């Protein structure tokens, strides 16, 4: 099963559904009453599963690799603050602002002198990746100071 998922990530949905179904059958054969199979029902209606094999689970570190706006996909190389996106594009600027403001992650105040990609963050891996992407273009704290939360 692991080989199927590793080679074809799209196979994850079918693999998990089959595994859960087989487990439920085994439990039923042992006269175990399963009242709630929400996970099987949820996976059956799933249309998109986001996954990665770059150490997010082991290191809790994620990076922004691609951006999608204006019906185009752009690369984002956070290791050198370069990418194929156009920094002056109005749609990109809106996306950048959203990445900075619609986010609960923040940089650890005790880790200011560390390089950006190695700087400790407080928050989950996805939101941390977004602020690491946004920070070199405009300070996330500057954005947050300018646009205060209202609720």
C-alpha positions in Angstrom: 0.0 0.0 0.0 2.8 2.4 0.9 4.4 1.9 -2.6 1.2 2.7 -4.3 0.8 6.0 -2.4 4.5 6.9 -2.8 4.5 6.4 -6.6 1.0 7.8 -7.3 -0.3 10.3 -4.7 -3.7 10.2 -6.4 -3.9 6.6 -5.2 -4.1 7.7 -1.6 -7.8 8.2 -1.7 -8.6 4.8 -3.0 -5.9 3.2 -0.8 -7.2 4.8 2.4 -10.9 4.0 1.5 -10.1 0.4 0.8 -8.0 0.1 4.0 -10.8 1.6 6.1 -13.4 -0.7 4.5 -11.4 -3.8 5.1 -10.8 -2.8 8.7 -14.5 -2.2 9.2 -15.3 -5.6 7.7 -12.8 -7.3 10.0 -14.3 -5.5 13.0 -17.8 -6.6 11.9 -16.6 -10.2 11.7 -15.6 -10.0 15.3 -19.1 -8.6 16.2 -17.9 -5.1 16.8 -20.6 -2.5 16.2 -19.2 0.5 14.4 -21.6 3.4 14.9 -19.8 6.1 13.0 -17.8 5.7 9.9 -17.4 9.4 9.2 -13.8 9.1 8.0 -14.9 6.6 5.2 -17.8 8.9 4.2 -15.6 12.0 4.2 -12.8 10.3 2.1 -15.4 9.1 -0.3 -16.4 12.7 -1.1 -12.9 14.2 -1.1 -12.0 15.8 -4.4 -8.5 17.2 -3.5 -5.8 15.9 -1.2 -2.8 18.1 -0.7 0.4 16.2 0.2 4.1 16.5 0.0 7.1 14.4 0.5 9.7 17.0 1.5 10.0 16.6 5.2 6.9 18.5 6.4 5.8 15.7 8.6 9.3 15.0 10.0 10.7 18.5 10.2 7.4 20.6 10.4 8.9 22.8 7.7 7.0 23.7 4.5 7.8 26.2 1.7 5.9 27.9 -1.0 6.9 26.4 -4.3 4.2 27.7 -6.7 1.6 30.5 -6.8 -1.6 30.5 -8.8 -3.3 33.8 -9.8 -4.6 35.3 -13.0 -5.3 31.8 -14.2 -1.5 31.1 -14.4 0.9 29.1 -12.2 4.1 30.9 -11.2 7.2 29.4 -9.4 8.2 30.8 -6.1 11.8 30.1 -4.9 11.8 31.0 -1.3 15.5 30.0 -0.9 16.7 33.0 -2.9 13.6 35.2 -2.9 13.2 34.9 -6.6 10.5 33.4 -8.7 8.6 33.7 -12.0 6.0 36.0 -10.5 5.8 39.7 -11.1 6.0 41.7 -7.9 4.2 44.7 -9.3 1.2 42.7 -10.6 -2.0 43.8 -8.8 -3.2 40.3 -8.4 0.1 39.1 -7.0 0.1 42.1 -4.5 -3.4 41.1 -3.3 -2.2 37.5 -2.9 0.8 38.6 -1.0 -1.2 40.8 1.3 -3.6 37.9 2.0 -0.7 35.6 2.8 0.6 38.1 5.4 -2.7 39.1 6.9 -5.0 36.1 6.8 -2.5 34.1 8.9 -2.0 33.3 12.6 1.7 32.4 12.3 4.4 34.7 13.5 8.1 34.8 13.8 9.7 34.0 17.2 10.8 37.4 18.6 13.9 35.7 20.2 15.1 34.5 16.8 15.5 37.8 14.9 19.1 37.4 13.8 18.6 34.0 12.2 18.3 33.8 8.4 14.7 34.0 7.2 14.4 30.3 6.1 15.8 29.0 9.4 14.0 31.5 11.6 11.7 29.8 14.2 8.0 30.5 13.8 5.0 30.1 16.1 2.1 28.5 14.2 1.5 25.6 11.9 3.7 24.6 9.0 1.4 25.9 6.2 1.0 29.4 7.7 4.7 29.5 8.6 5.6 28.8 5.0 3.3 31.7 3.9 4.9 34.3 6.2 8.4 33.1 5.2 7.4 33.7 1.6 5.8 37.1 2.3 8.5 38.5 4.6 11.2 39.4 2.1 8.8 41.4 -0.1 7.3 43.4 2.8 7.5 42.8 6.5 4.6 40.8 7.8 4.7 42.8 11.0 4.5 46.0 9.0 1.4 44.7 7.2 -0.2 43.8 10.5 0.6 47.1 12.1 -1.0 48.9 9.1 -4.1 46.7 9.0 -5.1 45.9 12.5 -7.5 43.0 13.3 -11.1 44.2 14.0 -12.6 40.9 15.2 
